[in-house]
Amino acid sequence: MRSFNLRMVVNAALAGTCLASPLAPVAIPLIDFQNINLYSQYAAAAYCNANNNGTLNPSTTLTCAGTGSQSNCPLVEGSRCSNDTENSRSIFSSPTYGTACFVAVDDTNKRIVVSFRGTDARRYPKTALPNIFSVGVQNPVPQYCAGCAAAKGYSEAFGEVNTTVINAVIALRRDANRSGYQVVTTGHSLGGAVSTFAALELRRMGIPVHAASFGMPRTANPQLADFISAQDANPNPNVNPQQRNYRVIHRGDFIPDSLPLSILGRESRHITPSFNITTDNTAVPGANDITIVTINGTSQQTGVTDSQNIYQVAHAFYLGPISKCN
């Protein structure tokens, strides 16, 4: 019954919408697969209380659910991605939105990481969830582009930690030993939506960013979606681009299309391209199981790769049990 109801939600969101035909899926370059795999584990780490509750000190190493081969972020733990400078920190915001994230350094993979926790209803203040999920309500964001508007809850959730996050990243990039590190923003579900605005703000300051999201809902109106999509670098399969949009979706995940394309007279869209995981449920994908799909005009883009097979577990499994700490 649950799957049937979720299918109804997605089909209702798509009903009556004239969708653009996607360009033919293309194989994912190895460098993109490696990045997505690593960034999914940064996103997984954000769910773990010890990494986002504001108590990390500069010598703390990030940890995840499980140990050894059972860990859901072995690349993060194995590289000792840590808060090893005074400018790295875990952040927990005020009760309005309950935004939680960490800023960390991965010296093994040469990354400066900003990772946002996804939805965890047990840890949100009672006042937070209605503010975050303000369906159909958008805020103008003219600082990015003319006519641009963002989902109110997600953009304001980032606004609570904006200054702290940006200052931490800037300070880390000033470190001569880390000046060339790639900046990454990431998160799963709600965390992916919030992380998108972190990427936008950092890019506005001239900082190249890999913006990775996993199973995120729509966050932008058509103008803002087009603006973000245009920031994606033209991929070279042999070169790691300084700027990339990794919007990753898993076949059967209902969350990306759980909200209608139009509601309360306002339109919401996804950014492009999307990186589509084609394996079922908890099957761990390889590089051949992920394709890149670009749609001509994000104004008509959808996010679910297979709306006829909707599974709740698909949302919780992105290259591994991404929300295992939840």
N, C-alpha and C positions, 0 to 999 in steps of 0.2 A: 504493500500500500504506500509505503514511503516513497519508493521509486516512482510509482504512478503519479503521486502528487507533485513530486519534483519535476517530472516530465511535463505536467500540466503548466507549472510555473514558467518553464522555459519556452514551451510552445506558445503560451499566451504572450510572452515577451516578443516572440518572432512573428506572431500572427499579423497579417495585414502589412508587413514590412517588405518593401521591394529591395532585396539584398543584392549588392553588386556581386558579380561573379569573381571569385578569387582567382588569382593567377595560379598556374599549376604549381603544386608543392615542389620544392627543391630540397636536395639532401643538405643536411647541416654540415658545415665545415668542422673539422676536428677541433680547431681552436675554439669555436663557439660551444661545442659539446663540453670541452674541458672547463670553460668558464661557467656554463650553466650548472654543471655538476658541483663545482666549488661553491658557487654563489647560493645554491640551494642549501648547502650545509651551513653557510653563514646565517641564512634565514631560519634554519632549524634551531640554531643556537640561541636565537632571540627569544624563543619560547621558554627557555630554561631560567627559572627564577634567579639563580645565582648570577646570571649574566646581565640582568636588566633591572634589578631591584634597588639600584643606587648605592650598593655597598661594596662594589668592586674597588680595589685599591690598585695603584699603578703597577704592582708586581703580580697581579692576579692573571692566571691563564684561564681562558674560556673552557668550559666543560659542557657536555651534552648528556642526553639520556643514554644509559647503557655504558659499558666499558669495553675496550678492546674491539673485537670484531662485531660486537653487538651495539656499538655506539652508532648514533644516527648522524654524527658529523665527524667521522674519523679524519678527514682531511684538515678540518679546523683544529682538532686536538693534536693531530700528528705534526702539524706545522707550528704548533704552540702559538696560535693566534692569540694575542694577549693584550692586556691594557698595560703595556710596559713603559709608558711615558706618562708624565703628568697631564698630558693633553688628551689621553684616551680615558674613557670613563663609561660607566653605565648611567643611564638617565631614566628617571621616573618623574613624570610631569604632575601637574596639579590635578585635582579631582574632576575638572570639567570634562576632559576627554580620556584621561588615564593612559596617555601615550607612553610606551616603554620601548627603549632601544638601547643599543650600545654603540660606541665608537671604539674601534680597535685597530691594531696594527698586525699584519701578517707578514713577517719578515721573510718567511720561506717563499711565499708566492708574490711578494712585493705588492701588497695591497693595503690601502687604507679603507676600512670597512665601516659603513653605517648600516646597521641592521635593525629593523623594526619588528616588534612582536605582532603576531596576528591576533585574531579574536580569542580572548580567554575570559569568558563571562564571569568566572569565579573570582577574578582578580580586578575587575573593573568596578569603580564606584557606581552605586545605583544610578547616579545622575549622568553617567558617561554614555551608556549605550544609546539612549534616545538622541543625544547630541551627535554621536558619530554617524548613526544611520538615519540621517535626515533625508529621506528618500525624496528626490525631485527638487531639492533645494540647492541652489548654486550661488556661489559668490563670484562677482567679477574679479578678474585678475589682469588688469591692463598692464601691469609691470612686465608681463610676458609677451602679450600680443593684443592687437586691437580686436575687440569682440570676444576675447577669451573669457571663459567662466569655468570654475572648478566645483566639484562636489563639495558642498559646505563642510560636512563632517570630516572628510578626509583631509582637506586643505587646512582646516582650523586645528585638527589634531596635530599636524606637523607644526603649525604656527606656535603651539605651546612650547616646542623645544627648538625652534628655528635658530635662535641666537646661539644657544649652547652647542648645538650640533655644528653649525657653520664655523664658529670660532675654533672648535676642536679640530676640525678638518684643516682649516687654514694654518693653525699652529703646527700640526703634524707635517704639512707640506713644506713648512719653513725649515724643518730639520734637514740639514745637509745630507744626512745619511738616508733620507727617505723622500727627497725632493722629486724623484722620478717614479714614485709608486703610483699605481693605478688606483683611482678613487672608485669605490663601488657603493651603490645604495641598493638595498635589497629588503625583501620581506615576503611573507606568504599571506594570501587572502587580504584582510584588512591591512596587514603590515606592508604588503606590496603596494596598495593604494597610497598609503602615507609616504612610503619611500619614494614614490614618483615625484612628490612635491619637494622632497629633499634634493633629488637629482635636478629638478627644474631650477631651484634656487642656486645650487652650486654651479650649474652651467651658466646661469645669468651672470655669475661673477667671473666667468671665463675659465672655469675648472672643468676639464673633460671628465665625463662620468660614464661608467657602465651602470645603467639602470636596469636592475633585474627584479622581476616580480613573478610570483608563482600563484596562479589561480586567483588573480585579483579581479574585483568587480570593476565596472566602468567608473571612470573618475573625472571625465572631461566632457565639455561640449564639443561640437564638431570643429570649431576654430582652434581650441586648445589641443585637441587630439591631432589635428593636422600639424600644428606647430611642433609638438613633441616628436611626431613621426619624422618630420623633416630633419630633426637633429641626429637621426641614426646615421652612422657612417656607412659608406658604401663598402661592404665587406670584401676583403681580400682573403681567400682561404689560407694563405700562407703568412698572414700578418695579423697580429692582435691589434684591432683598432683601438684608438684612445677613447672613442665615444661609441656607445652601442646601446640600443634598446633591446632588452631581452624580456619580452612579455611571453611567459611560458604558460601553456595550458595543457591539461591532461584530458585525454578522451574520456568523456563521461562526467567530467566535473561540471556541476550545474551552476556554481557560483559566478563565473565570468558573465553569464547571460541571465542571472537571476532577476535582474531589474530590466524593465522595458527600455527600448530605445528612446521612447518619448513618454514622459509622465508630467502631469501638471503643466503642460505647455512647454516643457524644457526638454531638450534632446541631450542624450548622453552617448558617448562613443568610446571605443577602444582605440589605442594607438596601434600602429603597424610597424614592423611585421609581427606575426605571432609565431612562436616556436611550439609546434604541436607534438606532444608525446602521444604516440599511437598505441602503446601497450595497454593492456587491461589492468585496472585496479592496482594490485600490489606487485605486478611484474616489473622488475628493475629494467629500465630501458638502456640500450646502448646507443651509440651515435647513429646507427641505421634506423633506430626507432623514433627519431625526432626529425620533423620536416619543418621548413620555413615556408610560411604562407603569407603573401602580401595581397591585399585587396586594393584595387584602384579606387581611392577615395575612402578615407576612414569614416566619412559621413554615413556610410552604410555597412560598416563592418560589424560582424558578430564574433563571439568568442568561443562558443562551444563547438568542438570538432565533430561531435556525434550526438545530436540532441535526442536521438531515439534510444540511446543507452546511457541512462543517467544513474550514477552511483555516488552515494555520499562518501564512500571510502576513497574514490578517485580524487576528491578534493584534499584528502589528508595524506596522499602519497605522491610526492614529486621527486623522482629519482631516489626515493627512500621515504621512510615515515617522517615527514617534515615537521609534523606537529606532535611528535612523540612526547615531548616534555609537557604538553598541554593536558 
